[in-house]
Amino acid sequence: MARSIHRAFLLTLALSLAAGTAAAQDRRQNEPGKFDFYVLSLSWLPTFCQAAAERAPGEKPPTECDAARSYPFVVHGLWPQYETGFPEFCQQPAPRLNGRVISSVLDLMPAPALIFNEWDRHGTCSGLSARAYFGTVRKARALVKIPDEYIEPTEEVAVAPAEIQDAFVRVNPGLNRSSIAISCDSKRLIEVRICVGKDMHFHDCQEVEQRSCRRDQIVMPPLRAQRSAAATP
């Protein structure tokens, strides 16, 4: 009997501690403005368009792949992060975006659907108004210089993920390997993710960097192929 009571006590204690931990996490989790830094996610658009064509051959390319807007890196998002984990959907329903805000950022995020999604999921966690949040997106993007060799490649580039990291570090003073991560699928570059503090300086982010692509080599589909796909009726 004593052993059973002891076990029941330990179980109750464990459940109580777990509940207390969850409550502590909930007080911080998804509270607008309560985060440590941002991740600026720059998508390699030719991969996105190529993957979309593979999933739905013959269908109209996504808006992002419109030939008139084709350029390799686009802003996928600016994501508030904790040192471990991240918030999302911090206001439900999210405050509505007006047309002027959407138009102001189309040169960086060339699809209204992408802008709406990023605001709902990530922007609402910034603690900023929509105008201020997308203004911060622009500031973060302006902070990052794209290496010359990745601005408008006309041939497929085969490269090690570490080489992409090094190229960005080389042309961005203050950026180091612990502030950047490379995202890939089974063969292609998907995104370059760069950690930026609220002060708009590069920020070390071990958890983000640890999820960087570990493949020996990946490819970067060329911009030319993206334009060709977008132009196909």
C-alpha positions, 0 to 999 in steps of 0.5 A: 500500500505504501509503495502504491501511495508513493507511486501515486504521489510521484505521478501527481508531482510529475504531472504538476511539474509538467503542467507548471512547465507548460503554463510557463511556456504558455505565458511566453509562447505566442505573446506578441512582441515577446521574442528574442530575434528574427529569422530573415528567410530568403527563398531561392525562387527558381527552386520554388518554381521548379518544384511547383512545376513538378507537382502540377505539370502543365498548370499555370505557375504560381504568382511568384513565378510571373516572368515580369517579377523573376529574380532569384531571392525573394523574402519568404518571411521575417520570423520572430524566434525564441532562442529555442523554438518560435511563436506563431499565430499570435493574434487570431483573427489577425488584424486585416491588411490594407491594400497600401501595405500589401502594395508596399512590399510586393517588390520583396514578397511578390505574391499577396497570398504570401504576404497575408500568410506571413502576416497572420502566422509570423507578423502578428507575433512581432508586436508591431503594426502591419505597416511597422512590421513590413517596414522591418522586413524591408530593413532586414532585407536591406541589411543583407547583400547577395553574393554577386555569383547568386544575383542572376545565374544563367546556368545551374550551380552545383555547390556545397551548402557550406560554400553558400554560407561562406559566400554570404559571410564574405560579403556581409560584414558582421555575419558569421557561420553561426548566424546563417542556415541553408535549407534544402530538399533532396537536391536543391537549395530552398532558402538561406535563413539569416538571424537578425536581432531586434536591433537589426544586427546579425544575431548568433542562432545556434538552434537555427544553424543546427538545422542547416542542410548537411548534404555534401552538394546541392544545386541552384536551378538557374533564373533562366529556367524559371523565366522559361517555365513562367512564360510557358502558356 
